[in-house]
Amino acid sequence: MAERNYKEEYKKFHASAGAINKRAKLNKINRDKGTYGNGDNKDWSHQKDGGVILEDSSVNKGHKDNSPGDRRARGGNTMVAKKGGKVKLKKKKRRKKRKSTRGKKSPAWQRKEGKNPSGGLNKKGVASYRRANPGSKLKTAVTTKPSKLKKGSKAAKRRKSFCARMKGMKRRLTSAKTARDPNSRINKSLRKWNCKHGCTVILRKKPKD
């Protein structure tokens, strides 16, 4: 099904003889009453019974049971009077509605239910992370002792890689207080993977000036 072009439909509707005639009649009433271009923000509006009434411009444009032109005009251009009786078009700025995050839960891998008390993520946390990051190959920890891992196996390589990365992170990106805390998330993870630096901290020596 082809997508509707509302802008073209709106333009076509207001270019029709009926719409032009309607506007001309309302403008004539406005002039006869002496209210045309006076900046009172009021419109003469057609009613269902054929009569016209003077009402606020915002109310007139907000009618849901009026003609398609009135419905389409909601939030569109409005007439604003200038000095000397001249009228110009002023475009209304539409405010973008912010998407409410109230009541929405963050992914499981960022919450307690997705984290393993002994360190790292549990199965639910890993699954949640992979959903949030398509293409990720994240897996649960390799908890087998290094002595029981086959040398050169996938699990052994994963453990070696993880320990090397976390050792560097602990040394360069972790505060001394967190690095010394045996119950910090990074130390728990290192212990879980049977890495050497799960409880102690290795601080780099500052180069001598």
Kinemage of the C-alpha trace (Angstrom):
@kinemage 1
@onewidth
@group {chain A} dominant
@subgroup {mainchain}
@vectorlist {calphas} color= white
{ca met a 1} P 0.000 0.000 0.000
{ca ala a 2} L 1.396 3.403 -1.045
{ca glu a 3} L 2.240 5.855 1.730
{ca arg a 4} L -0.137 8.818 1.983
{ca asn a 5} L 1.252 12.282 1.266
{ca tyr a 6} L -0.619 14.337 3.852
{ca lys a 7} L 1.119 17.568 2.873
{ca glu a 8} L -0.115 17.267 -0.718
{ca glu a 9} L -3.625 16.269 0.421
{ca tyr a 10} L -3.760 19.297 2.736
{ca lys a 11} L -2.540 21.594 -0.045
{ca lys a 12} L -5.063 20.171 -2.515
{ca phe a 13} L -7.946 20.470 -0.025
{ca his a 14} L -7.280 24.140 0.689
{ca ala a 15} L -6.839 24.909 -3.010
{ca ser a 16} L -10.345 23.583 -3.752
{ca ala a 17} L -13.127 26.012 -4.688
{ca gly a 18} L -15.156 25.065 -1.604
{ca ala a 19} L -12.323 25.763 0.839
{ca ile a 20} L -11.441 29.078 -0.857
{ca asn a 21} L -15.106 30.134 -0.783
{ca lys a 22} L -15.366 29.203 2.908
{ca arg a 23} L -12.295 31.269 3.828
{ca ala a 24} L -13.531 34.233 1.787
{ca lys a 25} L -16.878 34.205 3.639
{ca leu a 26} L -15.202 34.035 7.046
{ca asn a 27} L -12.780 36.842 6.137
{ca lys a 28} L -15.738 38.984 5.001
{ca ile a 29} L -17.487 38.395 8.330
{ca asn a 30} L -14.239 39.315 10.098
{ca arg a 31} L -14.006 42.596 8.162
{ca asp a 32} L -17.694 43.433 8.636
{ca lys a 33} L -17.365 42.928 12.394
{ca gly a 34} L -14.142 44.968 12.487
{ca thr a 35} L -12.146 42.109 13.979
{ca tyr a 36} L -9.902 41.288 10.999
{ca gly a 37} L -6.175 41.517 11.817
{ca asn a 38} L -6.686 43.057 15.267
{ca gly a 39} L -4.487 40.457 17.011
{ca asp a 40} L -7.233 39.210 19.373
{ca asn a 41} L -6.384 35.572 18.490
{ca lys a 42} L -10.046 34.851 17.733
{ca asp a 43} L -11.629 33.222 14.660
{ca trp a 44} L -15.104 33.205 13.166
{ca ser a 45} L -15.898 29.515 12.992
{ca his a 46} L -18.568 27.684 10.982
{ca gln a 47} L -20.899 25.521 13.022
{ca lys a 48} L -22.852 22.385 12.072
{ca asp a 49} L -26.150 24.300 11.972
{ca gly a 50} L -24.730 26.668 9.344
{ca gly a 51} L -24.138 29.589 11.693
{ca val a 52} L -20.854 31.194 12.736
{ca ile a 53} L -19.472 32.043 16.173
{ca leu a 54} L -16.431 33.955 17.410
{ca glu a 55} L -14.083 31.699 19.364
{ca asp a 56} L -10.427 31.414 20.344
{ca ser a 57} L -8.132 30.486 17.474
{ca ser a 58} L -6.699 27.535 19.446
{ca val a 59} L -10.206 26.206 20.128
{ca asn a 60} L -11.227 26.584 16.493
{ca lys a 61} L -8.140 24.702 15.293
{ca gly a 62} L -8.656 22.060 17.950
{ca his a 63} L -12.156 20.983 16.907
{ca lys a 64} L -12.178 17.271 16.264
{ca asp a 65} L -15.726 17.243 14.895
{ca asn a 66} L -15.269 20.065 12.391
{ca ser a 67} L -14.221 19.878 8.764
{ca pro a 68} L -11.037 18.041 7.668
{ca gly a 69} L -9.418 21.446 7.115
{ca asp a 70} L -9.960 22.414 10.750
{ca arg a 71} L -8.633 19.086 11.968
{ca arg a 72} L -5.614 19.353 9.704
{ca ala a 73} L -4.958 22.906 10.825
{ca arg a 74} L -4.372 21.927 14.460
{ca gly a 75} L -0.849 22.940 15.353
{ca gly a 76} L -0.256 24.494 11.917
{ca asn a 77} L 0.217 28.121 10.895
{ca thr a 78} L -1.671 30.883 12.716
{ca met a 79} L -2.365 34.477 11.732
{ca val a 80} L -0.619 37.095 13.853
{ca ala a 81} L -1.373 40.818 13.556
{ca lys a 82} L 1.372 43.411 13.148
{ca lys a 83} L 1.225 47.180 13.553
{ca gly a 84} L -0.665 48.925 10.778
{ca gly a 85} L -3.163 46.089 10.380
{ca lys a 86} L -0.813 43.905 8.338
{ca val a 87} L -0.999 40.189 8.954
{ca lys a 88} L 1.810 37.683 8.751
{ca leu a 89} L 2.055 33.939 9.200
{ca lys a 90} L 3.674 32.644 12.341
{ca lys a 91} L 4.652 29.002 12.446
{ca lys a 92} L 4.050 27.146 15.684
{ca lys a 93} L 6.932 25.162 17.061
{ca arg a 94} L 5.943 21.636 17.847
{ca arg a 95} L 7.508 20.258 20.983
{ca lys a 96} L 8.829 16.753 20.729
{ca lys a 97} L 7.389 14.475 23.365
{ca arg a 98} L 10.065 12.841 25.443
{ca lys a 99} L 9.813 9.116 25.681
{ca ser a 100} L 9.078 8.235 29.273
{ca thr a 101} L 11.472 5.738 30.841
{ca arg a 102} L 9.378 5.521 33.996
{ca gly a 103} L 8.392 1.957 34.760
{ca lys a 104} L 10.789 0.525 32.174
{ca lys a 105} L 13.374 -1.865 33.568
{ca ser a 106} L 17.011 -1.769 32.518
{ca pro a 107} L 18.396 -4.975 30.918
{ca ala a 108} L 19.006 -7.925 33.261
{ca trp a 109} L 22.797 -7.762 32.748
{ca gln a 110} L 22.775 -4.308 34.379
{ca arg a 111} L 20.704 -5.474 37.344
{ca lys a 112} L 21.323 -7.762 40.306
{ca glu a 113} L 19.240 -10.597 38.817
{ca gly a 114} L 21.629 -10.885 35.864
{ca lys a 115} L 24.799 -10.894 37.989
{ca asn a 116} L 26.343 -13.884 39.698
{ca pro a 117} L 27.016 -13.332 43.440
{ca ser a 118} L 30.428 -14.972 43.008
{ca gly a 119} L 31.367 -12.632 40.126
{ca gly a 120} L 30.545 -12.051 36.458
{ca leu a 121} L 27.186 -12.536 34.777
{ca asn a 122} L 24.888 -15.516 35.137
{ca lys a 123} L 23.113 -17.198 32.185
{ca lys a 124} L 20.233 -14.726 32.328
{ca gly a 125} L 22.650 -11.784 32.315
{ca val a 126} L 24.628 -13.161 29.360
{ca ala a 127} L 21.438 -13.792 27.356
{ca ser a 128} L 20.242 -10.261 28.159
{ca tyr a 129} L 23.565 -8.720 27.070
{ca arg a 130} L 23.539 -10.642 23.775
{ca arg a 131} L 19.995 -9.450 23.036
{ca ala a 132} L 21.004 -5.845 23.707
{ca asn a 133} L 24.196 -6.193 21.634
{ca pro a 134} L 23.493 -8.233 18.481
{ca gly a 135} L 26.600 -10.009 17.193
{ca ser a 136} L 28.138 -10.327 20.660
{ca lys a 137} L 29.776 -13.676 21.453
{ca leu a 138} L 29.726 -13.207 25.227
{ca lys a 139} L 29.594 -16.466 27.199
{ca thr a 140} L 29.569 -17.463 30.853
{ca ala a 141} L 32.854 -17.800 32.753
{ca val a 142} L 35.310 -20.686 32.408
{ca thr a 143} L 35.351 -21.956 35.993
{ca thr a 144} L 37.387 -25.148 35.433
{ca lys a 145} L 40.751 -25.131 37.213
{ca pro a 146} L 43.703 -24.356 34.885
{ca ser a 147} L 45.347 -27.695 35.756
{ca lys a 148} L 42.321 -29.559 34.387
{ca leu a 149} L 42.045 -27.532 31.174
{ca lys a 150} L 43.489 -29.010 28.012
{ca lys a 151} L 46.379 -26.874 26.795
{ca gly a 152} L 45.462 -24.934 23.653
{ca ser a 153} L 41.750 -25.711 24.010
{ca lys a 154} L 39.069 -23.055 23.407
{ca ala a 155} L 38.298 -22.809 27.128
{ca ala a 156} L 41.997 -22.450 28.021
{ca lys a 157} L 42.427 -19.661 25.446
{ca arg a 158} L 39.306 -17.853 26.687
{ca arg a 159} L 40.542 -17.999 30.277
{ca lys a 160} L 44.019 -16.768 29.336
{ca ser a 161} L 42.592 -13.884 27.295
{ca phe a 162} L 40.154 -12.853 30.040
{ca cys a 163} L 42.800 -12.918 32.769
{ca ala a 164} L 45.176 -10.804 30.666
{ca arg a 165} L 42.501 -8.204 29.869
{ca met a 166} L 41.172 -7.957 33.435
{ca lys a 167} L 44.697 -7.767 34.867
{ca gly a 168} L 45.355 -4.734 32.653
{ca met a 169} L 41.999 -3.174 33.519
{ca lys a 170} L 42.579 -3.654 37.230
{ca arg a 171} L 46.009 -2.094 36.987
{ca arg a 172} L 45.106 0.897 34.785
{ca leu a 173} L 41.385 1.652 35.146
{ca thr a 174} L 40.471 0.541 38.675
{ca ser a 175} L 40.902 2.692 41.769
{ca ala a 176} L 43.316 1.429 44.420
{ca lys a 177} L 40.459 1.059 46.926
{ca thr a 178} L 38.376 -1.124 44.555
{ca ala a 179} L 41.414 -3.126 43.469
{ca arg a 180} L 42.286 -3.945 47.115
{ca asp a 181} L 38.704 -4.883 48.013
{ca pro a 182} L 38.384 -8.693 47.782
{ca asn a 183} L 34.595 -8.329 47.377
{ca ser a 184} L 34.734 -5.908 44.434
{ca arg a 185} L 33.150 -7.140 41.176
{ca ile a 186} L 36.500 -7.229 39.355
{ca asn a 187} L 38.210 -9.321 42.056
{ca lys a 188} L 35.255 -11.691 42.236
{ca ser a 189} L 35.404 -12.160 38.463
{ca leu a 190} L 39.156 -12.782 38.517
{ca arg a 191} L 38.759 -15.402 41.247
{ca lys a 192} L 35.900 -17.053 39.409
{ca trp a 193} L 38.052 -17.425 36.288
{ca asn a 194} L 40.917 -18.711 38.503
{ca cys a 195} L 43.160 -15.792 37.577
{ca lys a 196} L 46.213 -15.002 39.710
{ca his a 197} L 45.274 -11.416 40.483
{ca gly a 198} L 41.871 -11.985 42.075
{ca cys a 199} L 42.720 -10.563 45.509
{ca thr a 200} L 45.847 -8.483 45.208
{ca val a 201} L 46.584 -5.330 43.266
{ca ile a 202} L 49.586 -4.656 41.069
{ca leu a 203} L 50.262 -0.947 40.793
{ca arg a 204} L 52.500 0.423 38.093
{ca lys a 205} L 55.546 2.276 39.313
{ca lys a 206} L 55.619 5.899 38.289
{ca pro a 207} L 58.552 6.697 36.021
{ca lys a 208} L 61.256 8.752 37.681
{ca asp a 209} L 61.539 12.361 36.514
